């Protein structure tokens, strides 16, 4: 079987879960099943819940994981809802590799890449909102919000104005070429951050990530490891803030003179004081891993 994807921080991720010898691990973002296959090989007594919202990813991964079908359960859905479907299970590990999968990036018809002839960017192809709707129908102020808050584009007003005054755009290739022609050149392709903003808006990526954390917090899975791989500062900030919140003993308001909450409210502890990042060797082999960060928390 031709495996077209290299999972990021592979050894480091498997290392997080290596001592789990019972119960279930949820792979919230299955993709091509690179991490899932490694976990099923490594943790012979563990069962896996393999979740993805992309039909193509699920079909590919079911074939790849055929040798482990007695220990793998497949679930279609956004990862924000997966815990609610399996909250009665003995969940000992939760893995989420956030962001666009190589499956989506490499398929030109999905509209994520700069050279794509479509303008789509949907991770779930059954939803109605796509990149074409954002680019061609959002008001200038809405586009400014997308580029500022989701894309972290410094010249967000200029990009929004250029798009509004020159649309419609029919393909990612047309849009990326237009942005590159009219914006300052830097180390990154000029369309990198605007495309990030559009993609995050289309898929509500930050909202989905926060709702995943809210569902974990509600469940409070006992003796469970949470491993999150993020790819940009907006995601990483959410991960860091939730882990910090969960590790706090004192939850009194900051302006109180004396603790009255009991000072024993921590749900667990942060395992990674600093995020785990890829080695230079990994980045050489897989350049897409260069911005990845792995953070880990353990519930008591």
Backbone as CSV, one residue per row, in Angstrom:
resi,resn,N_x,N_y,N_z,CA_x,CA_y,CA_z,C_x,C_y,C_z
1,UNK,0.844,-1.201,0.000,0.000,0.000,0.000,0.878,1.249,0.000
2,UNK,0.606,2.157,-0.912,1.381,3.401,-0.994,0.920,4.374,0.088
3,UNK,1.834,4.707,1.000,1.506,5.628,2.096,2.020,7.017,1.729
4,UNK,1.128,7.968,1.441,1.562,9.259,0.910,1.820,10.336,1.964
5,UNK,1.900,9.960,3.243,1.968,10.983,4.283,2.944,10.580,5.381
6,UNK,3.741,11.535,5.827,4.646,11.321,6.954,4.050,12.022,8.175
7,UNK,3.644,11.283,9.211,3.074,11.958,10.382,4.143,12.754,11.122
8,UNK,3.787,13.941,11.583,4.765,14.795,12.263,4.987,14.316,13.692
9,UNK,6.203,14.591,14.192,6.568,14.257,15.567,6.141,12.826,15.923
10,UNK,6.418,11.915,15.014,5.918,10.539,15.127,6.453,9.822,16.373
11,UNK,7.773,9.774,16.498,8.370,9.069,17.642,7.996,9.742,18.957
12,UNK,7.997,11.058,18.936,7.680,11.806,20.156,6.233,11.558,20.593
13,UNK,5.333,11.476,19.618,3.918,11.237,19.933,3.715,9.832,20.477
14,UNK,4.340,8.840,19.846,4.225,7.470,20.354,4.802,7.375,21.764
15,UNK,5.882,8.119,22.002,6.502,8.106,23.320,5.574,8.595,24.423
16,UNK,4.694,9.526,24.089,3.737,10.044,25.080,2.853,8.921,25.615
17,UNK,2.439,8.021,24.721,1.439,7.009,25.074,2.034,5.623,25.331
18,UNK,3.352,5.502,25.367,3.969,4.170,25.357,3.639,3.333,26.596
19,UNK,3.294,3.952,27.716,3.043,3.179,28.941,1.568,2.866,29.180
20,UNK,0.717,3.232,28.229,-0.710,2.895,28.363,-0.903,1.439,27.937
21,UNK,-1.455,0.628,28.845,-1.563,-0.809,28.538,-2.995,-1.334,28.635
22,UNK,-3.972,-0.418,28.671,-5.363,-0.859,28.685,-6.252,0.305,28.250
23,UNK,-7.518,0.005,28.019,-8.473,1.053,27.670,-8.372,1.511,26.226
24,UNK,-8.807,2.739,25.989,-8.915,3.297,24.639,-8.081,4.563,24.493
25,UNK,-7.524,4.728,23.305,-6.935,5.997,22.889,-7.799,6.524,21.746
26,UNK,-8.129,7.806,21.792,-8.883,8.427,20.701,-7.912,9.206,19.828
27,UNK,-7.859,8.863,18.544,-7.154,9.696,17.569,-8.218,10.582,16.930
28,UNK,-8.269,11.830,17.400,-9.342,12.741,16.987,-9.245,13.136,15.520
29,UNK,-8.023,13.101,14.970,-7.767,13.572,13.604,-6.993,12.489,12.856
30,UNK,-7.694,11.475,12.436,-7.090,10.254,11.888,-6.205,10.501,10.669
31,UNK,-6.705,11.270,9.688,-5.931,11.501,8.469,-5.584,10.205,7.763
32,UNK,-4.293,10.048,7.436,-3.822,8.828,6.767,-3.471,7.716,7.751
33,UNK,-3.781,7.895,9.039,-3.607,6.868,10.087,-2.155,6.580,10.428
34,UNK,-1.270,7.522,10.169,0.136,7.310,10.506,0.356,7.133,11.996
35,UNK,-0.165,8.061,12.791,-0.032,7.931,14.246,-0.833,6.730,14.754
36,UNK,-2.029,6.524,14.209,-2.888,5.433,14.679,-2.233,4.069,14.467
37,UNK,-1.661,3.859,13.293,-0.993,2.585,13.026,0.151,2.372,14.021
38,UNK,0.932,3.425,14.261,2.043,3.321,15.207,1.561,2.978,16.608
39,UNK,0.463,3.581,17.036,-0.070,3.308,18.377,-0.591,1.876,18.487
40,UNK,-1.263,1.395,17.443,-1.788,0.022,17.469,-0.659,-1.002,17.482
41,UNK,0.436,-0.711,16.800,1.603,-1.607,16.829,2.292,-1.579,18.188
42,UNK,2.430,-0.374,18.734,3.178,-0.189,19.981,2.397,-0.663,21.204
43,UNK,1.116,-0.327,21.266,0.299,-0.605,22.450,-0.636,-1.772,22.163
44,UNK,-0.133,-2.978,22.328,-0.845,-4.167,21.844,-2.131,-4.477,22.607
45,UNK,-2.283,-3.917,23.810,-3.496,-4.191,24.585,-4.505,-3.041,24.542
46,UNK,-4.186,-2.026,23.772,-5.034,-0.835,23.717,-5.925,-0.865,22.473
47,UNK,-7.133,-0.342,22.617,-8.017,-0.188,21.464,-8.038,1.284,21.055
48,UNK,-8.319,1.503,19.766,-8.255,2.861,19.233,-9.598,3.285,18.662
49,UNK,-9.987,4.516,18.950,-11.127,5.145,18.289,-10.547,6.085,17.250
50,UNK,-10.823,5.807,15.986,-10.207,6.532,14.872,-11.244,7.478,14.273
51,UNK,-11.049,8.765,14.493,-12.055,9.753,14.113,-11.549,10.692,13.019
52,UNK,-12.414,10.973,12.052,-12.125,12.008,11.055,-13.449,12.436,10.423
53,UNK,-13.486,13.668,9.927,-14.701,14.137,9.243,-14.591,13.987,7.736
54,UNK,-13.431,13.522,7.264,-13.165,13.424,5.834,-13.380,11.980,5.368
55,UNK,-14.335,11.783,4.460,-14.643,10.431,3.981,-13.435,9.743,3.352
56,UNK,-12.669,10.519,2.583,-11.501,9.957,1.904,-10.479,9.441,2.911
57,UNK,-10.273,10.195,3.981,-9.339,9.783,5.028,-9.803,8.493,5.692
58,UNK,-11.089,8.406,5.991,-11.617,7.213,6.650,-11.490,5.977,5.773
59,UNK,-11.816,6.111,4.485,-11.729,4.953,3.583,-10.292,4.482,3.438
60,UNK,-9.373,5.418,3.277,-7.957,5.051,3.158,-7.486,4.343,4.430
61,UNK,-7.827,4.906,5.576,-7.321,4.398,6.849,-7.921,3.037,7.219
62,UNK,-9.155,2.796,6.809,-9.745,1.477,7.074,-8.942,0.379,6.377
63,UNK,-8.464,0.671,5.171,-7.634,-0.305,4.453,-6.265,-0.445,5.113
64,UNK,-5.695,0.688,5.494,-4.363,0.653,6.108,-4.374,-0.108,7.436
65,UNK,-5.455,0.035,8.189,-5.516,-0.570,9.525,-6.230,-1.919,9.547
66,UNK,-6.380,-2.536,8.377,-7.050,-3.849,8.302,-6.475,-4.879,9.269
67,UNK,-5.141,-4.944,9.449,-4.597,-5.933,10.393,-5.035,-5.700,11.842
68,UNK,-5.579,-4.535,12.144,-5.931,-4.201,13.527,-7.425,-3.956,13.710
69,UNK,-8.235,-4.422,12.787,-9.658,-4.068,12.824,-10.365,-4.553,14.088
70,UNK,-9.823,-5.578,14.747,-10.440,-6.034,16.006,-10.182,-5.050,17.154
71,UNK,-9.255,-4.104,16.929,-8.937,-3.123,17.982,-9.189,-1.685,17.534
72,UNK,-9.735,-1.495,16.350,-9.955,-0.144,15.825,-11.435,0.099,15.561
73,UNK,-11.950,1.189,16.089,-13.328,1.622,15.839,-13.268,2.924,15.056
74,UNK,-14.001,2.997,13.946,-13.963,4.192,13.095,-15.202,5.047,13.326
75,UNK,-14.980,6.344,13.385,-16.076,7.268,13.642,-15.951,8.481,12.723
76,UNK,-17.037,8.798,12.019,-17.037,9.987,11.154,-17.637,11.159,11.915
77,UNK,-16.885,12.236,11.971,-17.403,13.427,12.630,-16.290,14.404,12.939
78,UNK,-16.677,15.624,13.246,-15.711,16.625,13.657,-15.184,16.263,15.037
79,UNK,-13.911,16.548,15.295,-13.343,16.094,16.566,-13.922,16.815,17.785
80,UNK,-14.652,17.905,17.568,-15.265,18.597,18.710,-16.351,17.748,19.365
81,UNK,-16.912,16.780,18.622,-18.032,15.986,19.147,-17.656,14.553,19.493
82,UNK,-16.430,14.152,19.196,-16.092,12.727,19.305,-16.170,12.220,20.745
83,UNK,-15.790,13.044,21.718,-15.810,12.581,23.109,-17.223,12.285,23.594
84,UNK,-18.184,13.079,23.137,-19.574,12.850,23.561,-20.088,11.492,23.098
85,UNK,-19.561,11.009,21.977,-20.001,9.715,21.439,-19.396,8.535,22.192
86,UNK,-18.272,8.774,22.893,-17.563,7.660,23.530,-17.261,7.930,25.009
87,UNK,-18.088,8.759,25.658,-17.765,9.154,27.029,-17.929,8.021,28.043
88,UNK,-18.628,6.949,27.664,-18.776,5.815,28.579,-17.575,4.865,28.513
89,UNK,-16.676,5.106,27.572,-15.518,4.231,27.387,-14.409,4.605,28.376
90,UNK,-13.504,3.657,28.608,-12.330,3.894,29.459,-11.252,4.583,28.612
91,UNK,-11.337,5.895,28.517,-10.431,6.649,27.652,-9.164,6.986,28.424
92,UNK,-8.037,6.480,27.934,-6.756,6.679,28.609,-5.825,7.628,27.860
93,UNK,-6.184,7.947,26.626,-5.362,8.860,25.842,-6.183,9.557,24.778
94,UNK,-5.872,10.826,24.540,-6.533,11.600,23.483,-5.458,12.301,22.675
95,UNK,-5.441,12.053,21.361,-4.477,12.670,20.447,-5.230,13.503,19.422
96,UNK,-4.771,14.724,19.216,-5.331,15.556,18.145,-4.186,16.255,17.419
97,UNK,-4.067,15.948,16.136,-3.072,16.575,15.254,-3.835,17.632,14.454
98,UNK,-3.783,18.875,14.943,-4.665,19.937,14.451,-4.192,20.482,13.103
99,UNK,-5.142,20.925,12.293,-4.779,21.596,11.046,-5.094,20.767,9.819
100,UNK,-4.560,21.188,8.701,-4.849,20.529,7.425,-3.982,19.291,7.279
101,UNK,-4.575,18.191,6.857,-3.794,16.978,6.629,-3.136,17.033,5.257
102,UNK,-2.091,16.238,5.078,-1.435,16.172,3.774,-2.399,15.678,2.707
103,UNK,-3.333,14.821,3.112,-4.347,14.345,2.169,-5.069,15.534,1.540
104,UNK,-5.423,16.495,2.384,-6.169,17.655,1.880,-5.259,18.614,1.119
105,UNK,-4.054,18.838,1.617,-3.128,19.762,0.966,-2.716,19.282,-0.423
106,UNK,-2.491,17.971,-0.537,-1.925,17.435,-1.778,-2.958,17.194,-2.875
107,UNK,-4.216,17.165,-2.519,-5.263,16.965,-3.521,-5.641,18.325,-4.112
108,UNK,-5.262,18.546,-5.346,-5.491,19.854,-5.969,-6.970,20.240,-6.007
109,UNK,-7.843,19.238,-6.103,-9.262,19.561,-6.215,-9.871,20.012,-4.895
110,UNK,-9.104,19.931,-3.789,-9.632,20.351,-2.493,-9.470,21.858,-2.263
111,UNK,-8.649,22.510,-3.075,-8.577,23.966,-3.039,-7.777,24.569,-1.903
112,UNK,-6.897,23.780,-1.277,-6.068,24.309,-0.195,-4.754,24.903,-0.710
113,UNK,-4.224,24.328,-1.788,-2.909,24.720,-2.288,-2.954,25.951,-3.182
114,UNK,-1.802,26.611,-3.309,-1.713,27.836,-4.107,-1.992,27.599,-5.594
115,UNK,-1.778,26.382,-6.057,-1.940,26.099,-7.485,-3.251,25.386,-7.821
116,UNK,-4.118,25.276,-6.845,-5.375,24.551,-7.062,-6.309,25.316,-7.994
117,UNK,-6.995,24.571,-8.845,-7.956,25.167,-9.774,-9.327,25.363,-9.135
118,UNK,-9.488,24.941,-7.889,-10.758,25.180,-7.186,-10.505,26.147,-6.029
119,UNK,-11.573,26.634,-5.436,-11.479,27.538,-4.294,-12.441,26.995,-3.247
120,UNK,-11.961,26.008,-2.478,-12.841,25.215,-1.632,-12.410,25.287,-0.158
121,UNK,-11.366,24.531,0.194,-10.755,24.519,1.535,-11.636,23.896,2.617
122,UNK,-12.660,23.146,2.252,-13.488,22.483,3.264,-12.829,21.187,3.713
123,UNK,-12.688,21.008,5.011,-12.234,19.718,5.532,-13.377,18.706,5.480
124,UNK,-14.578,19.181,5.726,-15.777,18.363,5.597,-16.509,18.813,4.341
125,UNK,-16.462,18.005,3.309,-17.008,18.426,2.022,-18.533,18.448,1.971
126,UNK,-19.166,18.076,3.083,-20.629,18.097,3.130,-21.173,19.428,3.654
127,UNK,-20.282,20.298,4.166,-20.765,21.585,4.669,-20.924,22.572,3.511
128,UNK,-21.734,23.610,3.725,-22.029,24.546,2.635,-20.994,25.664,2.509
129,UNK,-20.461,26.152,3.620,-19.496,27.260,3.574,-18.162,26.785,3.026
130,UNK,-17.695,27.428,1.946,-16.377,27.110,1.404,-15.607,28.402,1.163
131,UNK,-14.377,28.277,0.662,-13.521,29.444,0.472,-14.092,30.412,-0.557
132,UNK,-14.772,29.891,-1.549,-15.363,30.742,-2.572,-16.395,31.692,-1.967
133,UNK,-17.186,31.194,-1.040,-18.192,32.025,-0.368,-17.505,33.123,0.437
134,UNK,-16.462,32.756,1.193,-15.752,33.741,2.016,-15.141,34.830,1.127
135,UNK,-14.417,34.412,0.094,-13.677,35.353,-0.756,-14.612,36.234,-1.576
136,UNK,-15.673,35.654,-2.088,-16.500,36.383,-3.058,-17.759,37.033,-2.503
137,UNK,-18.133,36.716,-1.249,-19.373,37.294,-0.720,-19.200,38.034,0.601
138,UNK,-18.131,37.793,1.346,-17.954,38.492,2.618,-17.751,39.984,2.364
139,UNK,-18.246,40.800,3.265,-18.015,42.244,3.164,-16.551,42.555,3.458
140,UNK,-16.141,43.774,3.148,-14.752,44.144,3.391,-14.414,44.060,4.885
141,UNK,-15.321,44.490,5.735,-15.047,44.437,7.176,-14.968,42.996,7.672
142,UNK,-15.802,42.109,7.107,-15.734,40.687,7.483,-14.409,40.078,7.044
143,UNK,-13.955,40.412,5.838,-12.665,39.912,5.362,-11.516,40.457,6.205
144,UNK,-11.621,41.712,6.611,-10.585,42.278,7.484,-10.489,41.475,8.777
145,UNK,-11.637,41.126,9.346,-11.644,40.302,10.561,-10.981,38.949,10.320
146,UNK,-11.320,38.306,9.209,-10.750,36.998,8.884,-9.229,37.083,8.774
147,UNK,-8.735,38.087,8.053,-7.293,38.186,7.827,-6.540,38.629,9.085
148,UNK,-7.188,39.449,9.894,-6.546,39.916,11.133,-6.563,38.841,12.212
149,UNK,-7.744,38.285,12.489,-7.894,37.373,13.622,-7.510,35.933,13.306
150,UNK,-7.766,35.492,12.098,-7.490,34.095,11.732,-6.183,33.940,10.959
151,UNK,-5.803,34.973,10.215,-4.597,34.870,9.407,-3.394,35.592,9.977
152,UNK,-3.623,36.445,10.967,-2.544,37.252,11.550,-1.779,38.018,10.457
153,UNK,-2.541,38.534,9.495,-1.971,39.295,8.379,-1.779,40.749,8.826
154,UNK,-0.558,41.250,8.739,-0.283,42.630,9.179,-1.064,43.639,8.333
155,UNK,-1.042,43.461,7.027,-1.742,44.388,6.131,-3.131,43.845,5.786
156,UNK,-3.883,43.513,6.832,-5.180,42.866,6.632,-6.173,43.765,5.896
157,UNK,-6.095,45.074,6.142,-7.020,45.999,5.469,-6.728,46.069,3.969
158,UNK,-5.456,46.075,3.628,-5.065,46.147,2.221,-5.503,44.893,1.463
159,UNK,-5.250,43.718,2.057,-5.631,42.457,1.390,-7.142,42.416,1.177
160,UNK,-7.895,42.764,2.214,-9.365,42.747,2.103,-9.842,43.697,1.015
161,UNK,-9.267,44.881,0.986,-9.663,45.874,-0.016,-9.341,45.397,-1.427
162,UNK,-8.159,44.836,-1.624,-7.759,44.327,-2.939,-8.719,43.253,-3.436
163,UNK,-9.090,42.345,-2.533,-9.977,41.245,-2.924,-11.371,41.779,-3.278
164,UNK,-11.912,42.649,-2.427,-13.259,43.182,-2.665,-13.330,43.949,-3.988
165,UNK,-12.260,44.649,-4.316,-12.264,45.477,-5.526,-11.877,44.724,-6.795
166,UNK,-11.515,43.453,-6.671,-11.093,42.696,-7.856,-11.776,41.336,-7.980
167,UNK,-12.735,41.048,-7.128,-13.426,39.760,-7.222,-14.496,39.814,-8.305
168,UNK,-14.988,38.675,-8.764,-14.837,37.344,-8.172,-13.547,36.623,-8.561
169,UNK,-13.152,35.694,-7.692,-12.036,34.778,-7.952,-12.613,33.373,-8.035
170,UNK,-12.127,32.611,-9.004,-12.710,31.283,-9.230,-11.819,30.130,-8.802
171,UNK,-10.549,30.412,-8.504,-9.640,29.332,-8.109,-8.624,29.836,-7.089
172,UNK,-8.073,28.890,-6.318,-7.017,29.237,-5.367,-5.786,29.758,-6.112
173,UNK,-5.541,29.195,-7.287,-4.392,29.627,-8.088,-4.543,31.090,-8.502
174,UNK,-5.717,31.458,-8.967,-5.977,32.842,-9.368,-5.816,33.789,-8.176
175,UNK,-6.348,33.386,-7.026,-6.287,34.233,-5.834,-4.856,34.368,-5.309
176,UNK,-4.128,33.264,-5.230,-2.754,33.318,-4.699,-1.838,34.125,-5.619
177,UNK,-2.026,33.975,-6.924,-1.226,34.744,-7.892,-1.512,36.235,-7.753
178,UNK,-2.783,36.562,-7.584,-3.189,37.960,-7.429,-2.586,38.564,-6.151
179,UNK,-2.666,37.831,-5.045,-2.125,38.335,-3.771,-0.611,38.516,-3.879
180,UNK,0.070,37.533,-4.468,1.533,37.607,-4.600,1.956,38.799,-5.453
181,UNK,1.149,39.121,-6.440,1.481,40.221,-7.356,1.304,41.586,-6.684
182,UNK,0.429,41.649,-5.705,0.056,42.943,-5.133,0.511,43.176,-3.693
183,UNK,1.141,42.182,-3.075,1.593,42.328,-1.688,3.113,42.233,-1.607
184,UNK,3.673,42.719,-0.497,5.120,42.683,-0.307,5.617,41.244,-0.284
185,UNK,6.774,41.043,-0.880,7.395,39.712,-0.871,8.215,39.546,0.402
186,UNK,8.161,38.354,0.985,8.946,38.048,2.178,9.445,36.622,2.108
187,UNK,9.798,36.055,3.264,10.275,34.672,3.285,9.173,33.705,2.869
188,UNK,7.958,33.987,3.322,6.816,33.141,2.969,6.161,33.647,1.692
189,UNK,5.485,32.743,0.999,4.636,33.154,-0.116,3.635,34.171,0.428
190,UNK,3.397,35.242,-0.317,2.539,36.332,0.163,1.121,35.874,0.498
191,UNK,0.678,34.764,-0.098,-0.689,34.284,0.153,-0.775,33.327,1.344
192,UNK,0.352,32.995,1.978,0.355,31.993,3.052,-0.591,32.374,4.190
193,UNK,-0.434,33.550,4.748,-1.263,33.948,5.890,-2.706,34.284,5.494
194,UNK,-2.935,34.972,4.362,-4.330,35.142,3.937,-5.051,33.809,3.719
195,UNK,-4.351,32.837,3.121,-4.962,31.518,2.913,-5.236,30.841,4.257
196,UNK,-4.318,30.995,5.204,-4.542,30.446,6.543,-5.819,31.020,7.142
197,UNK,-5.988,32.337,7.009,-7.173,32.989,7.551,-8.457,32.475,6.928
198,UNK,-8.456,32.338,5.605,-9.649,31.846,4.894,-9.969,30.420,5.329
199,UNK,-8.941,29.587,5.400,-9.121,28.178,5.764,-9.672,28.033,7.182
200,UNK,-9.127,28.813,8.117,-9.598,28.750,9.501,-11.050,29.204,9.594
201,UNK,-11.396,30.247,8.844,-12.774,30.735,8.826,-13.719,29.680,8.249
202,UNK,-13.349,29.080,7.140,-14.202,28.081,6.482,-14.499,26.914,7.428
203,UNK,-13.484,26.472,8.142,-13.619,25.269,8.967,-13.836,25.556,10.454
204,UNK,-13.933,26.836,10.818,-14.111,27.237,12.219,-13.093,26.520,13.113
205,UNK,-11.844,26.508,12.670,-10.840,25.670,13.334,-10.585,26.047,14.791
206,UNK,-10.580,27.326,15.087,-10.303,27.738,16.465,-11.491,27.427,17.371
207,UNK,-12.695,27.656,16.873,-13.897,27.324,17.639,-14.004,25.832,17.903
208,UNK,-13.686,25.037,16.890,-13.732,23.584,17.017,-12.722,23.112,18.066
209,UNK,-11.526,23.685,18.054,-10.492,23.304,19.020,-10.938,23.652,20.443
210,UNK,-11.508,24.838,20.624,-11.985,25.227,21.958,-13.101,24.298,22.432
211,UNK,-13.976,23.908,21.516,-15.078,23.019,21.911,-14.564,21.606,22.224
212,UNK,-13.486,21.175,21.564,-12.862,19.900,21.941,-12.370,19.981,23.384
213,UNK,-11.669,21.076,23.716,-11.156,21.237,25.071,-12.296,21.324,26.089
214,UNK,-13.372,22.005,25.727,-14.513,22.095,26.639,-15.105,20.709,26.907
215,UNK,-15.160,19.873,25.875,-15.718,18.525,26.052,-14.784,17.653,26.901
216,UNK,-13.458,17.853,26.752,-12.504,17.118,27.595,-12.654,17.567,29.046
217,UNK,-12.770,18.876,29.243,-12.907,19.428,30.596,-14.185,18.927,31.270
218,UNK,-15.229,18.829,30.495,-16.505,18.340,31.040,-16.398,16.874,31.446
219,UNK,-15.702,16.087,30.626,-15.567,14.653,30.897,-14.569,14.375,32.017
220,UNK,-13.486,15.158,32.070,-12.407,14.950,33.053,-11.985,13.474,33.098
221,UNK,-11.494,12.934,31.981,-11.151,11.503,31.938,-10.030,11.158,32.911
222,UNK,-10.255,10.194,33.759,-9.291,9.853,34.800,-8.043,9.192,34.220
223,UNK,-6.898,9.584,34.773,-5.616,8.972,34.395,-5.438,8.955,32.879
224,UNK,-5.702,10.097,32.254,-5.724,10.184,30.785,-4.721,11.214,30.296
225,UNK,-3.981,10.857,29.262,-3.012,11.754,28.641,-3.640,12.473,27.450
226,UNK,-3.442,13.780,27.386,-3.947,14.593,26.284,-2.743,15.117,25.512
227,UNK,-2.620,14.764,24.244,-1.502,15.214,23.410,-2.059,15.974,22.207
228,UNK,-1.637,17.230,22.075,-2.142,18.081,20.999,-0.973,18.589,20.167
229,UNK,-1.050,18.368,18.853,-0.044,18.897,17.923,-0.672,20.071,17.189
230,UNK,-0.056,21.245,17.334,-0.561,22.438,16.654,0.476,22.942,15.655
231,UNK,0.027,23.847,14.756,0.914,24.287,13.675,1.048,25.807,13.561
232,UNK,0.285,26.553,14.336,0.498,28.001,14.323,0.133,28.576,15.679
233,UNK,0.506,29.827,15.902,0.431,30.427,17.230,-0.999,30.528,17.764
234,UNK,-1.985,30.702,16.880,-3.367,30.820,17.337,-3.830,29.526,18.008
235,UNK,-3.527,28.397,17.378,-3.867,27.096,17.958,-3.074,26.851,19.231
236,UNK,-1.765,27.096,19.151,-0.891,26.805,20.285,-1.298,27.611,21.512
237,UNK,-1.745,28.853,21.306,-2.174,29.693,22.431,-3.382,29.088,23.135
238,UNK,-4.322,28.559,22.352,-5.503,27.918,22.942,-5.087,26.707,23.767
239,UNK,-4.218,25.869,23.199,-3.740,24.667,23.905,-3.066,25.063,25.216
240,UNK,-2.150,26.018,25.127,-1.378,26.463,26.289,-2.309,27.012,27.377
241,UNK,-3.285,27.814,26.976,-4.180,28.437,27.958,-5.071,27.418,28.670
242,UNK,-5.574,26.431,27.921,-6.392,25.395,28.558,-5.558,24.543,29.512
243,UNK,-4.363,24.156,29.088,-3.507,23.350,29.957,-3.172,24.120,31.241
244,UNK,-2.908,25.413,31.091,-2.589,26.264,32.247,-3.793,26.333,33.195
245,UNK,-4.963,26.510,32.619,-6.203,26.570,33.422,-6.418,25.268,34.186
246,UNK,-6.226,24.137,33.489,-6.463,22.833,34.111,-5.464,22.529,35.229
247,UNK,-4.291,23.129,35.168,-3.241,22.809,36.154,-3.281,23.724,37.380
248,UNK,-4.213,24.680,37.413,-4.277,25.644,38.521,-4.918,25.025,39.759
249,UNK,-4.212,25.138,40.889,-4.788,24.717,42.166,-5.767,25.753,42.675
250,UNK,-5.369,27.015,42.619,-6.212,28.098,43.124,-7.006,28.721,41.974
251,UNK,-8.322,28.764,42.125,-9.170,29.350,41.089,-9.918,30.583,41.617
252,UNK,-9.397,31.162,42.714,-9.995,32.392,43.246,-9.763,33.547,42.278
253,UNK,-10.644,34.533,42.269,-10.397,35.738,41.458,-9.063,36.372,41.833
254,UNK,-8.418,36.988,40.865,-7.063,37.516,41.079,-7.014,38.648,42.099
255,UNK,-8.160,39.280,42.356,-8.148,40.435,43.260,-8.448,40.082,44.720
256,UNK,-8.664,38.798,45.034,-8.943,38.449,46.436,-7.647,38.429,47.238
257,UNK,-7.751,38.800,48.502,-6.563,38.885,49.366,-6.085,37.507,49.810
258,UNK,-7.032,36.588,50.028,-6.677,35.282,50.581,-7.448,34.183,49.862
259,UNK,-6.779,33.056,49.633,-7.419,31.935,48.925,-8.558,31.358,49.761
260,UNK,-9.718,31.195,49.106,-10.876,30.602,49.796,-11.438,29.388,49.046
261,UNK,-10.751,29.001,47.973,-11.293,27.916,47.126,-10.795,26.533,47.537
262,UNK,-9.859,26.486,48.499,-9.313,25.204,48.922,-7.952,24.887,48.335
263,UNK,-7.573,25.621,47.270,-6.254,25.471,46.636,-5.949,24.035,46.210
264,UNK,-6.987,23.319,45.795,-6.771,21.934,45.340,-7.639,21.626,44.127
265,UNK,-7.721,22.582,43.231,-8.630,22.457,42.085,-7.977,21.987,40.793
266,UNK,-6.677,21.696,40.831,-5.993,21.243,39.608,-6.597,19.923,39.133
267,UNK,-6.821,19.827,37.824,-7.368,18.597,37.235,-6.272,17.596,36.893
268,UNK,-5.042,18.063,36.899,-3.904,17.220,36.551,-2.679,18.090,36.432
269,UNK,-1.719,17.642,35.609,-0.484,18.433,35.489,-0.010,18.503,34.039
270,UNK,0.659,19.603,33.749,1.270,19.779,32.429,2.540,18.927,32.369
271,UNK,2.621,18.073,31.365,3.793,17.203,31.210,4.914,17.922,30.464
272,UNK,4.552,18.734,29.499,5.538,19.450,28.679,5.588,20.915,29.091
273,UNK,6.574,21.292,29.904,6.707,22.695,30.310,6.966,23.570,29.086
274,UNK,7.725,23.046,28.154,7.912,23.690,26.854,7.430,22.717,25.789
275,UNK,6.911,23.223,24.665,6.414,22.296,23.634,7.541,21.470,23.024
276,UNK,7.205,20.258,22.638,8.155,19.412,21.898,8.098,19.824,20.438
277,UNK,9.251,20.092,19.852,9.314,20.533,18.452,10.122,19.532,17.637
278,UNK,9.961,19.527,16.322,10.680,18.543,15.495,12.188,18.790,15.468
279,UNK,12.936,17.725,15.282,14.384,17.835,15.140,14.717,18.389,13.753
280,UNK,15.937,18.847,13.596,16.389,19.322,12.276,16.308,18.213,11.243
281,UNK,16.585,16.980,11.698,16.527,15.831,10.785,15.105,15.626,10.266
282,UNK,14.114,15.735,11.158,12.723,15.564,10.730,12.318,16.664,9.760
283,UNK,12.717,17.886,10.042,12.348,19.011,9.173,12.934,18.827,7.774
284,UNK,14.158,18.276,7.701,14.775,18.014,6.394,13.962,16.996,5.606
285,UNK,13.518,15.956,6.275,12.748,14.898,5.619,11.324,15.348,5.317
286,UNK,10.751,16.106,6.241,9.351,16.536,6.122,9.248,18.021,6.470
287,UNK,9.470,18.911,5.495,9.452,20.356,5.765,8.147,20.853,6.382
288,UNK,7.048,20.151,6.138,5.763,20.582,6.701,5.734,20.490,8.228
289,UNK,6.679,19.758,8.799,6.699,19.597,10.257,7.316,20.794,10.969
290,UNK,7.920,21.722,10.217,8.788,22.732,10.835,8.081,23.605,11.874
291,UNK,6.795,23.856,11.710,6.099,24.734,12.663,5.308,23.958,13.718
292,UNK,5.423,22.638,13.727,4.604,21.833,14.643,5.114,21.901,16.078
293,UNK,4.157,21.851,17.003,4.464,21.847,18.439,3.564,20.830,19.120
294,UNK,4.163,20.030,19.976,3.411,19.018,20.720,3.389,19.403,22.200
295,UNK,2.186,19.544,22.745,2.022,19.806,24.175,1.212,18.667,24.800
296,UNK,1.553,18.308,26.046,0.938,17.150,26.698,0.480,17.513,28.115
297,UNK,-0.716,17.049,28.455,-1.287,17.232,29.798,-1.768,15.886,30.282
298,UNK,-1.663,15.643,31.589,-2.188,14.398,32.149,-3.234,14.684,33.233
299,UNK,-4.434,14.134,33.027,-5.476,14.228,34.036,-5.181,13.227,35.162
300,UNK,-5.473,13.621,36.390,-5.260,12.730,37.539,-6.287,11.598,37.539
